[in-house]
């Protein structure tokens, strides 16, 4: 085997080893947090925006790369060893391995920055590196809790009505206070309408729109009580900046804010300008960028106008 054949042989040999090993190493960063969390807390929770489907994609790409190395790369080495160099086979071998590499990196945290992932993995504490999603519970449990809350509200209203009937001769001041209190219960913190909340299951809303478990109470207050108790955190990340699609889809479905920006005057009511809508949404939501850092003002005129168009 002359020098040329030796060089080609060494190059293919290195690629045959380095591609599967590299992808296996990247896959380790996807699986190890899940395994560690399962062992220590005995919970099958995935972390950040990872889920079983995403891991299956990553694992499948590794298996394909390993299969290409074993079933194609080894016979290719044998041919080169005996002086048979097939340029076309070598080209497609490298192309397919590179394709597996690119597709897998696109699904990983810190895409195409393995060293950044390695530094983050070793620098920060385990609890700070990964934020694990928690199962909220079954739909039946949530529905049961909703029914109990509804029943308690009905009982409270009934008790209040009985008290008022028993005290017909109450003073004017008490009547005034009762009326004012009832009015406050009906008043919303927002100048837009909250809708589509009948038979609402918060767990489904959080899953559909990538809302953090930490925002469950704030989300409940927003949709069910029309109150602002804190910011709703959206966790879906984008390759650049933040992912605004889930945020705007959420407001489009559960409020009439987006509709007011699109249409002209409805029933002689003033429409909401884009500037006003952007300010309102940014006061209610918080989003994570591609590095998982919170962005206080995720919606701007550019991405909002693009959504409306």
C-alpha atoms as a printed R data frame, in Angstrom:
    type eleno elety resid chain resno       x      y      z
1   ATOM     1    CA   UNK     A     1   0.000  0.000  0.000
2   ATOM     2    CA   UNK     A     2   1.686  3.186 -1.180
3   ATOM     3    CA   UNK     A     3   1.499  6.567  0.569
4   ATOM     4    CA   UNK     A     4  -1.687  7.728 -1.202
5   ATOM     5    CA   UNK     A     5  -3.616  4.584 -0.295
6   ATOM     6    CA   UNK     A     6  -2.310  4.790  3.264
7   ATOM     7    CA   UNK     A     7  -3.489  8.406  3.640
8   ATOM     8    CA   UNK     A     8  -6.962  7.583  2.265
9   ATOM     9    CA   UNK     A     9  -7.151  4.532  4.505
10  ATOM    10    CA   UNK     A    10  -6.241  6.542  7.632
11  ATOM    11    CA   UNK     A    11  -8.737  9.322  6.778
12  ATOM    12    CA   UNK     A    12 -11.628  6.878  6.293
13  ATOM    13    CA   UNK     A    13 -10.591  4.957  9.425
14  ATOM    14    CA   UNK     A    14 -10.626  8.144 11.527
15  ATOM    15    CA   UNK     A    15 -14.030  9.171 10.137
16  ATOM    16    CA   UNK     A    16 -15.337  5.650 10.704
17  ATOM    17    CA   UNK     A    17 -14.480  5.953 14.397
18  ATOM    18    CA   UNK     A    18 -14.913  9.652 15.153
19  ATOM    19    CA   UNK     A    19 -18.443 10.167 13.747
20  ATOM    20    CA   UNK     A    20 -20.247  7.520 15.876
21  ATOM    21    CA   UNK     A    21 -18.146  8.334 18.969
22  ATOM    22    CA   UNK     A    22 -18.860 12.060 18.640
23  ATOM    23    CA   UNK     A    23 -22.604 11.501 18.208
24  ATOM    24    CA   UNK     A    24 -22.568  9.075 21.138
25  ATOM    25    CA   UNK     A    25 -20.914 11.749 23.279
26  ATOM    26    CA   UNK     A    26 -23.517 14.345 22.285
27  ATOM    27    CA   UNK     A    27 -26.294 11.859 22.998
28  ATOM    28    CA   UNK     A    28 -24.856 11.396 26.482
29  ATOM    29    CA   UNK     A    29 -25.675 15.040 27.282
30  ATOM    30    CA   UNK     A    30 -29.263 14.332 26.231
31  ATOM    31    CA   UNK     A    31 -29.740 11.143 28.281
32  ATOM    32    CA   UNK     A    32 -27.579 11.521 31.392
33  ATOM    33    CA   UNK     A    33 -29.657 14.275 33.100
34  ATOM    34    CA   UNK     A    34 -32.791 12.169 32.618
35  ATOM    35    CA   UNK     A    35 -31.106  9.060 34.050
36  ATOM    36    CA   UNK     A    36 -29.609 10.942 37.015
37  ATOM    37    CA   UNK     A    37 -32.939 12.589 37.827
38  ATOM    38    CA   UNK     A    38 -34.695  9.215 37.535
39  ATOM    39    CA   UNK     A    39 -32.207  7.581 39.914
40  ATOM    40    CA   UNK     A    40 -32.100 10.283 42.596
41  ATOM    41    CA   UNK     A    41 -35.684 11.585 42.550
42  ATOM    42    CA   UNK     A    42 -37.342  8.473 41.048
43  ATOM    43    CA   UNK     A    43 -39.280 10.649 38.586
44  ATOM    44    CA   UNK     A    44 -39.418 10.121 34.839
45  ATOM    45    CA   UNK     A    45 -39.148 13.830 34.134
46  ATOM    46    CA   UNK     A    46 -37.493 15.304 31.051
47  ATOM    47    CA   UNK     A    47 -35.662 18.605 31.324
48  ATOM    48    CA   UNK     A    48 -36.067 22.043 29.711
49  ATOM    49    CA   UNK     A    49 -37.995 21.466 26.454
50  ATOM    50    CA   UNK     A    50 -36.729 17.860 25.985
51  ATOM    51    CA   UNK     A    51 -39.222 15.032 25.623
52  ATOM    52    CA   UNK     A    52 -39.205 11.359 24.660
53  ATOM    53    CA   UNK     A    53 -39.850 12.140 20.979
54  ATOM    54    CA   UNK     A    54 -36.829 14.413 20.764
55  ATOM    55    CA   UNK     A    55 -34.607 11.782 22.371
56  ATOM    56    CA   UNK     A    56 -35.878  9.095 19.955
57  ATOM    57    CA   UNK     A    57 -34.829 11.337 17.027
58  ATOM    58    CA   UNK     A    58 -31.347 11.871 18.502
59  ATOM    59    CA   UNK     A    59 -30.912  8.177 19.338
60  ATOM    60    CA   UNK     A    60 -32.073  7.113 15.861
61  ATOM    61    CA   UNK     A    61 -29.513  9.403 14.198
62  ATOM    62    CA   UNK     A    62 -26.753  7.863 16.327
63  ATOM    63    CA   UNK     A    63 -27.882  4.333 15.400
64  ATOM    64    CA   UNK     A    64 -27.914  5.289 11.694
65  ATOM    65    CA   UNK     A    65 -24.393  6.747 11.969
66  ATOM    66    CA   UNK     A    66 -23.143  3.643 13.789
67  ATOM    67    CA   UNK     A    67 -24.801  1.416 11.173
68  ATOM    68    CA   UNK     A    68 -23.181  3.355  8.318
69  ATOM    69    CA   UNK     A    69 -19.758  2.973  9.968
70  ATOM    70    CA   UNK     A    70 -20.193 -0.733 10.625
71  ATOM    71    CA   UNK     A    71 -21.966 -1.845  7.435
72  ATOM    72    CA   UNK     A    72 -20.373  0.568  4.957
73  ATOM    73    CA   UNK     A    73 -17.249  2.012  6.547
74  ATOM    74    CA   UNK     A    74 -15.596 -1.321  7.431
75  ATOM    75    CA   UNK     A    75 -16.041 -2.853  3.944
76  ATOM    76    CA   UNK     A    76 -14.777  0.434  2.489
77  ATOM    77    CA   UNK     A    77 -11.604  0.123  4.583
78  ATOM    78    CA   UNK     A    78 -11.101 -3.444  3.357
79  ATOM    79    CA   UNK     A    79 -11.322 -2.292 -0.269
80  ATOM    80    CA   UNK     A    80  -8.819  0.545  0.298
81  ATOM    81    CA   UNK     A    81  -6.488 -1.871  2.085
82  ATOM    82    CA   UNK     A    82  -6.339 -4.006 -1.049
83  ATOM    83    CA   UNK     A    83  -5.813 -0.990 -3.331
84  ATOM    84    CA   UNK     A    84  -9.416 -0.492 -4.477
85  ATOM    85    CA   UNK     A    85 -10.399  3.168 -3.968
86  ATOM    86    CA   UNK     A    86 -14.017  3.984 -4.895
87  ATOM    87    CA   UNK     A    87 -14.198  7.806 -4.807
88  ATOM    88    CA   UNK     A    88 -18.011  7.790 -5.189
89  ATOM    89    CA   UNK     A    89 -18.532  5.425 -2.237
90  ATOM    90    CA   UNK     A    90 -16.134  7.446 -0.062
91  ATOM    91    CA   UNK     A    91 -17.911 10.694 -1.003
92  ATOM    92    CA   UNK     A    92 -21.404  9.356 -0.165
93  ATOM    93    CA   UNK     A    93 -20.096  7.743  3.014
94  ATOM    94    CA   UNK     A    94 -18.725 11.090  4.244
95  ATOM    95    CA   UNK     A    95 -21.878 12.901  3.044
96  ATOM    96    CA   UNK     A    96 -24.265 10.589  4.966
97  ATOM    97    CA   UNK     A    97 -22.164 10.754  8.133
98  ATOM    98    CA   UNK     A    98 -22.044 14.560  7.877
99  ATOM    99    CA   UNK     A    99 -25.828 14.657  7.362
100 ATOM   100    CA   UNK     A   100 -26.364 12.632 10.554
101 ATOM   101    CA   UNK     A   101 -24.042 15.012 12.350
102 ATOM   102    CA   UNK     A   102 -25.881 18.154 11.148
103 ATOM   103    CA   UNK     A   103 -29.362 16.754 11.859
104 ATOM   104    CA   UNK     A   104 -28.415 15.632 15.364
105 ATOM   105    CA   UNK     A   105 -26.700 18.925 16.245
106 ATOM   106    CA   UNK     A   106 -29.833 20.790 15.178
107 ATOM   107    CA   UNK     A   107 -31.778 18.995 17.919
108 ATOM   108    CA   UNK     A   108 -29.216 19.510 20.692
109 ATOM   109    CA   UNK     A   109 -28.887 22.252 23.291
110 ATOM   110    CA   UNK     A   110 -26.012 24.578 22.262
111 ATOM   111    CA   UNK     A   111 -26.288 23.500 18.608
112 ATOM   112    CA   UNK     A   112 -22.896 23.165 16.887
113 ATOM   113    CA   UNK     A   113 -21.232 24.322 20.129
114 ATOM   114    CA   UNK     A   114 -20.290 21.079 21.897
115 ATOM   115    CA   UNK     A   115 -17.552 22.755 23.910
116 ATOM   116    CA   UNK     A   116 -20.063 25.292 25.290
117 ATOM   117    CA   UNK     A   117 -22.306 22.397 26.344
118 ATOM   118    CA   UNK     A   118 -19.320 20.655 27.935
119 ATOM   119    CA   UNK     A   119 -18.344 23.801 29.919
120 ATOM   120    CA   UNK     A   120 -21.928 24.337 31.109
121 ATOM   121    CA   UNK     A   121 -22.147 20.668 32.064
122 ATOM   122    CA   UNK     A   122 -19.095 20.869 34.332
123 ATOM   123    CA   UNK     A   123 -19.238 24.471 35.558
124 ATOM   124    CA   UNK     A   124 -22.720 24.783 37.039
125 ATOM   125    CA   UNK     A   125 -24.400 22.722 39.701
126 ATOM   126    CA   UNK     A   126 -26.629 19.881 38.561
127 ATOM   127    CA   UNK     A   127 -29.823 21.628 39.747
128 ATOM   128    CA   UNK     A   128 -28.840 24.805 37.849
129 ATOM   129    CA   UNK     A   129 -27.926 23.073 34.590
130 ATOM   130    CA   UNK     A   130 -31.277 21.438 34.016
131 ATOM   131    CA   UNK     A   131 -34.838 22.509 34.816
132 ATOM   132    CA   UNK     A   132 -36.994 19.410 34.935
133 ATOM   133    CA   UNK     A   133 -40.605 19.439 33.871
134 ATOM   134    CA   UNK     A   134 -43.023 17.969 36.381
135 ATOM   135    CA   UNK     A   135 -46.164 16.033 35.642
136 ATOM   136    CA   UNK     A   136 -49.110 18.110 36.706
137 ATOM   137    CA   UNK     A   137 -51.457 15.179 37.165
138 ATOM   138    CA   UNK     A   138 -54.243 13.478 35.276
139 ATOM   139    CA   UNK     A   139 -56.980 15.362 33.512
140 ATOM   140    CA   UNK     A   140 -59.498 13.655 35.768
141 ATOM   141    CA   UNK     A   141 -57.769 15.035 38.877
142 ATOM   142    CA   UNK     A   142 -57.722 18.562 37.488
143 ATOM   143    CA   UNK     A   143 -61.379 18.325 36.440
144 ATOM   144    CA   UNK     A   144 -62.282 17.044 39.919
145 ATOM   145    CA   UNK     A   145 -60.454 19.957 41.531
146 ATOM   146    CA   UNK     A   146 -62.230 22.389 39.187
147 ATOM   147    CA   UNK     A   147 -65.591 20.899 40.142
148 ATOM   148    CA   UNK     A   148 -64.778 21.230 43.833
149 ATOM   149    CA   UNK     A   149 -63.787 24.881 43.390
150 ATOM   150    CA   UNK     A   150 -66.997 25.525 41.432
151 ATOM   151    CA   UNK     A   151 -69.030 23.843 44.152
152 ATOM   152    CA   UNK     A   152 -67.343 25.910 46.849
153 ATOM   153    CA   UNK     A   153 -68.066 29.100 44.910
154 ATOM   154    CA   UNK     A   154 -71.738 28.095 44.555
155 ATOM   155    CA   UNK     A   155 -71.984 27.334 48.264
156 ATOM   156    CA   UNK     A   156 -70.333 30.658 49.096
157 ATOM   157    CA   UNK     A   157 -72.773 32.547 46.880
158 ATOM   158    CA   UNK     A   158 -75.708 30.694 48.405
159 ATOM   159    CA   UNK     A   159 -74.522 31.448 51.956
160 ATOM   160    CA   UNK     A   160 -74.050 35.115 51.065
161 ATOM   161    CA   UNK     A   161 -77.571 35.312 49.637
162 ATOM   162    CA   UNK     A   162 -79.062 33.720 52.766
163 ATOM   163    CA   UNK     A   163 -77.203 36.169 54.997
164 ATOM   164    CA   UNK     A   164 -78.517 39.135 53.009
165 ATOM   165    CA   UNK     A   165 -82.102 37.799 53.201
166 ATOM   166    CA   UNK     A   166 -81.819 37.330 56.966
167 ATOM   167    CA   UNK     A   167 -80.674 40.903 57.459
168 ATOM   168    CA   UNK     A   168 -83.172 42.966 55.462
169 ATOM   169    CA   UNK     A   169 -82.780 45.942 57.746
170 ATOM   170    CA   UNK     A   170 -79.028 46.366 57.321
171 ATOM   171    CA   UNK     A   171 -77.723 49.892 57.079
172 ATOM   172    CA   UNK     A   172 -77.141 51.723 53.809
173 ATOM   173    CA   UNK     A   173 -73.392 51.541 54.328
174 ATOM   174    CA   UNK     A   174 -73.377 47.724 54.426
175 ATOM   175    CA   UNK     A   175 -75.483 47.604 51.265
176 ATOM   176    CA   UNK     A   176 -72.980 49.889 49.587
177 ATOM   177    CA   UNK     A   177 -70.017 47.747 50.651
178 ATOM   178    CA   UNK     A   178 -71.685 44.531 49.459
179 ATOM   179    CA   UNK     A   179 -72.481 46.053 46.077
180 ATOM   180    CA   UNK     A   180 -68.952 47.358 45.703
181 ATOM   181    CA   UNK     A   181 -67.489 43.964 46.626
182 ATOM   182    CA   UNK     A   182 -69.642 42.131 44.065
183 ATOM   183    CA   UNK     A   183 -68.594 44.607 41.405
184 ATOM   184    CA   UNK     A   184 -64.912 43.992 42.174
185 ATOM   185    CA   UNK     A   185 -65.390 40.238 41.752
186 ATOM   186    CA   UNK     A   186 -66.730 40.797 38.242
187 ATOM   187    CA   UNK     A   187 -64.093 43.313 37.177
188 ATOM   188    CA   UNK     A   188 -61.121 42.168 35.098
189 ATOM   189    CA   UNK     A   189 -57.574 43.493 35.396
190 ATOM   190    CA   UNK     A   190 -57.456 43.722 31.594
191 ATOM   191    CA   UNK     A   191 -59.151 45.907 28.997
192 ATOM   192    CA   UNK     A   192 -59.568 42.948 26.645
193 ATOM   193    CA   UNK     A   193 -61.759 39.864 26.793
194 ATOM   194    CA   UNK     A   194 -60.626 36.461 28.126
195 ATOM   195    CA   UNK     A   195 -62.429 33.711 26.244
196 ATOM   196    CA   UNK     A   196 -62.430 29.949 25.508
197 ATOM   197    CA   UNK     A   197 -62.077 29.062 29.211
198 ATOM   198    CA   UNK     A   198 -65.060 26.696 29.432
199 ATOM   199    CA   UNK     A   199 -63.941 23.196 30.554
200 ATOM   200    CA   UNK     A   200 -60.347 24.459 30.457
201 ATOM   201    CA   UNK     A   201 -57.549 22.026 31.411
202 ATOM   202    CA   UNK     A   202 -54.435 23.969 32.426
203 ATOM   203    CA   UNK     A   203 -52.129 20.992 31.824
204 ATOM   204    CA   UNK     A   204 -53.105 20.899 28.141
205 ATOM   205    CA   UNK     A   205 -52.661 24.656 27.761
206 ATOM   206    CA   UNK     A   206 -49.177 24.512 29.331
207 ATOM   207    CA   UNK     A   207 -48.134 21.624 27.091
208 ATOM   208    CA   UNK     A   208 -49.567 23.123 23.875
209 ATOM   209    CA   UNK     A   209 -47.933 26.543 24.349
210 ATOM   210    CA   UNK     A   210 -44.669 25.522 26.133
211 ATOM   211    CA   UNK     A   211 -45.568 27.294 29.407
212 ATOM   212    CA   UNK     A   212 -43.361 26.661 32.446
213 ATOM   213    CA   UNK     A   213 -44.747 24.732 35.417
214 ATOM   214    CA   UNK     A   214 -43.597 27.654 37.585
215 ATOM   215    CA   UNK     A   215 -46.258 29.793 35.851
216 ATOM   216    CA   UNK     A   216 -49.199 27.491 36.596
217 ATOM   217    CA   UNK     A   217 -50.714 29.766 39.268
218 ATOM   218    CA   UNK     A   218 -50.176 32.913 37.171
219 ATOM   219    CA   UNK     A   219 -51.759 31.186 34.158
220 ATOM   220    CA   UNK     A   220 -54.742 30.082 36.250
221 ATOM   221    CA   UNK     A   221 -55.257 33.592 37.609
222 ATOM   222    CA   UNK     A   222 -55.031 35.054 34.104
223 ATOM   223    CA   UNK     A   223 -57.475 32.684 32.368
224 ATOM   224    CA   UNK     A   224 -59.906 31.825 35.153
225 ATOM   225    CA   UNK     A   225 -59.883 34.824 37.483
226 ATOM   226    CA   UNK     A   226 -58.904 37.555 34.973
227 ATOM   227    CA   UNK     A   227 -56.251 38.711 37.400
228 ATOM   228    CA   UNK     A   228 -52.544 39.459 36.959
229 ATOM   229    CA   UNK     A   229 -50.534 37.823 39.755
230 ATOM   230    CA   UNK     A   230 -47.201 37.462 37.933
231 ATOM   231    CA   UNK     A   231 -45.659 36.788 34.537
232 ATOM   232    CA   UNK     A   232 -46.465 33.717 32.422
233 ATOM   233    CA   UNK     A   233 -43.177 32.091 31.327
234 ATOM   234    CA   UNK     A   234 -42.922 30.581 27.806
235 ATOM   235    CA   UNK     A   235 -40.016 28.115 27.529
236 ATOM   236    CA   UNK     A   236 -39.850 27.195 23.834
237 ATOM   237    CA   UNK     A   237 -36.517 28.297 22.390
238 ATOM   238    CA   UNK     A   238 -35.582 29.405 18.871
239 ATOM   239    CA   UNK     A   239 -32.294 29.249 17.001
240 ATOM   240    CA   UNK     A   240 -32.033 33.031 17.274
241 ATOM   241    CA   UNK     A   241 -33.746 35.274 19.823
242 ATOM   242    CA   UNK     A   242 -36.969 33.925 21.323
243 ATOM   243    CA   UNK     A   243 -39.840 31.884 19.914
244 ATOM   244    CA   UNK     A   244 -42.821 34.249 19.792
245 ATOM   245    CA   UNK     A   245 -45.195 31.953 17.876
246 ATOM   246    CA   UNK     A   246 -46.564 30.135 20.987
247 ATOM   247    CA   UNK     A   247 -47.010 33.464 22.805
248 ATOM   248    CA   UNK     A   248 -49.022 35.118 20.056
249 ATOM   249    CA   UNK     A   249 -50.997 31.924 19.327
250 ATOM   250    CA   UNK     A   250 -51.914 31.790 23.034
251 ATOM   251    CA   UNK     A   251 -53.214 35.387 23.039
252 ATOM   252    CA   UNK     A   252 -55.007 34.816 19.730
253 ATOM   253    CA   UNK     A   253 -56.926 31.821 21.088
254 ATOM   254    CA   UNK     A   254 -57.697 32.902 24.645
255 ATOM   255    CA   UNK     A   255 -58.160 36.675 24.205
256 ATOM   256    CA   UNK     A   256 -59.574 39.072 21.613
257 ATOM   257    CA   UNK     A   257 -56.443 41.274 21.759
258 ATOM   258    CA   UNK     A   258 -54.983 40.068 18.430
259 ATOM   259    CA   UNK     A   259 -58.396 40.317 16.777
260 ATOM   260    CA   UNK     A   260 -58.731 43.956 17.861
261 ATOM   261    CA   UNK     A   261 -55.405 44.737 16.181
262 ATOM   262    CA   UNK     A   262 -56.443 43.100 12.904
263 ATOM   263    CA   UNK     A   263 -59.962 44.500 12.482
264 ATOM   264    CA   UNK     A   264 -61.316 47.987 12.145
265 ATOM   265    CA   UNK     A   265 -63.892 49.401 14.581
266 ATOM   266    CA   UNK     A   266 -66.204 46.704 15.864
267 ATOM   267    CA   UNK     A   267 -69.569 47.705 17.349
268 ATOM   268    CA   UNK     A   268 -68.311 51.276 17.606
269 ATOM   269    CA   UNK     A   269 -65.530 50.201 19.982
270 ATOM   270    CA   UNK     A   270 -62.021 51.545 19.513
271 ATOM   271    CA   UNK     A   271 -59.489 49.084 18.126
272 ATOM   272    CA   UNK     A   272 -56.210 48.342 19.943
273 ATOM   273    CA   UNK     A   273 -53.102 49.623 18.190
274 ATOM   274    CA   UNK     A   274 -50.096 47.355 17.674
275 ATOM   275    CA   UNK     A   275 -48.005 49.471 20.041
276 ATOM   276    CA   UNK     A   276 -50.628 49.116 22.776
277 ATOM   277    CA   UNK     A   277 -50.985 45.358 22.189
278 ATOM   278    CA   UNK     A   278 -47.206 44.803 22.314
279 ATOM   279    CA   UNK     A   279 -46.968 46.721 25.596
280 ATOM   280    CA   UNK     A   280 -49.862 44.720 27.104
281 ATOM   281    CA   UNK     A   281 -48.409 41.332 26.089
282 ATOM   282    CA   UNK     A   282 -44.882 42.171 27.345
283 ATOM   283    CA   UNK     A   283 -46.354 43.140 30.729
284 ATOM   284    CA   UNK     A   284 -47.933 39.689 31.026
285 ATOM   285    CA   UNK     A   285 -45.359 37.277 29.544
286 ATOM   286    CA   UNK     A   286 -41.721 36.308 29.898
287 ATOM   287    CA   UNK     A   287 -39.822 34.142 27.377
288 ATOM   288    CA   UNK     A   288 -36.536 32.220 27.351
289 ATOM   289    CA   UNK     A   289 -33.932 32.775 24.653
290 ATOM   290    CA   UNK     A   290 -31.920 29.992 23.011
291 ATOM   291    CA   UNK     A   291 -29.574 29.917 26.012
292 ATOM   292    CA   UNK     A   292 -32.446 29.581 28.503
293 ATOM   293    CA   UNK     A   293 -32.046 33.147 29.782
294 ATOM   294    CA   UNK     A   294 -35.248 35.115 30.498
295 ATOM   295    CA   UNK     A   295 -36.198 37.896 28.080
296 ATOM   296    CA   UNK     A   296 -38.380 40.571 29.676
297 ATOM   297    CA   UNK     A   297 -39.604 42.071 26.378
298 ATOM   298    CA   UNK     A   298 -39.956 39.197 23.859
299 ATOM   299    CA   UNK     A   299 -42.516 40.899 21.592
300 ATOM   300    CA   UNK     A   300 -41.482 43.792 19.370
301 ATOM   301    CA   UNK     A   301 -43.019 45.628 16.435
302 ATOM   302    CA   UNK     A   302 -41.144 43.499 13.913
303 ATOM   303    CA   UNK     A   303 -42.201 40.019 15.064
304 ATOM   304    CA   UNK     A   304 -45.698 41.234 15.979
305 ATOM   305    CA   UNK     A   305 -46.315 42.770 12.529
306 ATOM   306    CA   UNK     A   306 -44.996 39.590 10.900
307 ATOM   307    CA   UNK     A   307 -47.481 37.533 12.910
308 ATOM   308    CA   UNK     A   308 -50.410 39.765 11.910
309 ATOM   309    CA   UNK     A   309 -49.514 39.710  8.215
